[in-house]
Amino acid sequence: MSSEIEETSTRVSERGQATRGALLRAAREVFAQEGFAQAAVTDIVAKAGASVGSLYHHFNGKADLYLTLFEEFQARQQDRTREAIYKARDEGERDPQRLFLAGAAAYLAGSVEERELSRLFLSGDGPPGFDRIMRERLRKWARRNAALFQAEDSRFNEPLAIVLTGAMLGAVSEVSFVDDKERADRLSASIIAILGTIKGEQ
C-alpha cells in the first residue's frame, strides 16, 4: 500500500513540476513579447495549457513568475562564471584580472545566449521594486569581483576592480540588445580584449 502511495505522490510531484516548467516557459515568451506591464496572466496560462488556479498554486502571481525567471537566469549566469573561473584556475591561471576576464567572458556569452531574457531584465519594465533588486544584485556582483581580486593577489587593486566591473555592466547592456548572435559574439570578444589592456596603478 505504501509503495502505491509513494508512486502516486511521485506522479503528482512530476506533474506539478511539469506544470511549473510550462508556466515559466510561457511567461518567458509572453513577457518577451509584451513586456511585464502589458503581459496578461490569462495569456500565460493559455500558452502553458494550464489554468489560472494552477498558476496561483505554484506562484504568487505575475510578479512572482518574473522574479523566478530572473533568479533562475542569474543562477545560470553564476554557474557559467564560476565554471569559467575554475577552468582557468585548473589551467594554471593565477592573475586576478585574467580570472575576472574569464568569468566576464562567460557572463557575456550567457547574456548573448539568453539575450531575450537579458533584454527583459534590462528594459526597465519589471514589477514594482525590481530596480532595487537589480541594483542590489549588481552591488553583490561588484563585491564578489572585489573579493576575487583580493583573494588572488595581495596587491589588491580596488580601483581596477571597480573600473572593470563598471565596464562589464555597460557591456552586458550592449551585447544583450544586439539581434545578430555572431555580431554579439564578436562584440563580446572585442570588449573582453579591451578590458584585458586596462591596467591599474602599481
N, C-alpha and C positions, 0 to 999 in steps of 0.2 A: 504494500500500500504506500509506504513512504517513498519508494522509488517512482511510483506513478505520480505522486505529488511533486517530487523533485523534477520529473520530466515536464510536467505541466508548467511548473514555475519557470523552468528554463525556456520553454517555448514562449511564455508570456513575456519574459525578460528580453528574449531575442526580438520578439515582435515590437516591444517598446523601443528598443534601440534602433530598429529599422525605421520606425515612425519618426523618432527623434532625428535621425540622419536625413530622412526625406524632408522634414520641415526645415532643417538647416540649409540643405541644398536649394530648396525652393526660395527660402528667404534671401539667400545669396543672389539668386537670379533676379528676384523682384527688386531688392534694394539696388542692385547694379543698374537695372533698367529705369526705375522710378525715383531712386533716392529714398532716404529714410522717411522724410516727412510725407511724401506722396504715396508711399507703399501702403497697401491695404492688407489687413490680416486675412480677409476673405480671399484675396488673390493668392496669398502664400499657401493657405490650406488647400485651395483648389489645385494649385500646381503640385503640391505634395501628395494629392489624393488622400488627404486626411480631413478631419473635422475640426471645427473651432474648439470643441471640447478637448480633443487630443492635444492641440497646441497648448492650451492652458493647463493640461496635465503635466506637460514637460517643461514649459516655460511660463514666466510671469506675464508675458505679453510681447509686443513688437520690440520694445527696447531691450528686453532680455535676450531675444534672438540676435539682435545686432551686437550686443556686448559679448555674447557667447561666440559669435563668429570672430570678433576682434581678439578675444582671449585665445582661441584656438589658432588663429593666424599668428599671433605673437609667439605662442608656444612653438610652432613650426619654425619661425624665424630664429628663435633662440637655439633650437636644435641644430639648424643649419650652421649658425655662427659657431656654436660650441664644437661641432664635428670638424669644421674647417680649422679651428684653432688647435684642437687636439691632433689633427693630422699634421699640421705644420710643426708642432712640438715633437711629434713622433719622428719627423724627418730631420730633427736636429735644430730647428729654428729657435733662437732664444731672444732675439731682438724684439723688444716690446712693440715697436712701431710696425715691424713686419707681421707680428702676430695680430695686431689690430687690423692691419690691411687684409689679412687672410679672412678674418671674421667679417670685415666690412664688405669684401667681395662676395662672400656667401650671402650676406644680408641683402645686398643689391640684387643678386641673382634671384633670391626669393621674391623680392619686390617686383621684378620683371616677370617671373614665372606666374605670380598670382597678382598681376597688376590690376585686375578687375577689383579685387578686394582692397589692395593698397590704395587705389584711387578713391574708393568708397570712404575709407577711414581718413583720408587726407582732404576730402571735399568740403568739410565743414558742415555737412548735412548729417548730423547724428542726433541721438536722443539728448535731452537736457542733461547738462553736466558732463557730456562726453569730452568736450575740450579740456576740462580739468583732468579727466582720466588720461588723456593723451599727453598733457604736459607732465603729469606725474610719471608716466611711463618713460618719457624722454629723459626726465631727470634721473630716473633709475638707470637708464642706459648710459648716461654720462658718468654716473658714479661707478658703474661696472667697468667702463673703459678706463677711468682713472685708476681703479683698483688693479686692472691688468698691467698698466704701466708701472705702478708702484711695486707690485709683486714680482715683476720680471726684472726690474732694474733699480738698483739702489740710487741711481742718479735720476730719480723720478722727476719728470718734466710736466708739471701740471698745465702750464700754458699750451704746450704742444697737444696734450690730450684734449683740452677744450677746443682748440682750433680744429683738430681732426674730427672730433665729434660733431661740431657745428657744421663743418663742410659735408659730413655724411648726411645730416638731416636734410640739407638742401638737395643733395644728390638723390636721396630716396624720392623726394617730391618730383624731381625732374624725370627720372627714369620711369616712374610709375605712370606718367601721363604720355609716354611715347607709345604710339599704336603699334609700330612695326617692331617685332621682337628682336630681329637681327640688329636693327639700329639701336635699340635699347641696350643690347648686349655690348655693342661697340662703345656706346657712350659710357656704360658702366666700367668697361676695361680702361678707357681713357681717364676716367675720374680716379680710379684706383692708382693708375700710373702717376698722375699728377700729385695725388696725396703722398705717394712714396717719395717725392722730391722735396717735400716740406721738412725742414729741419729746425729744431728748436735751438735756443742758445745753449752752448755747452758750459 
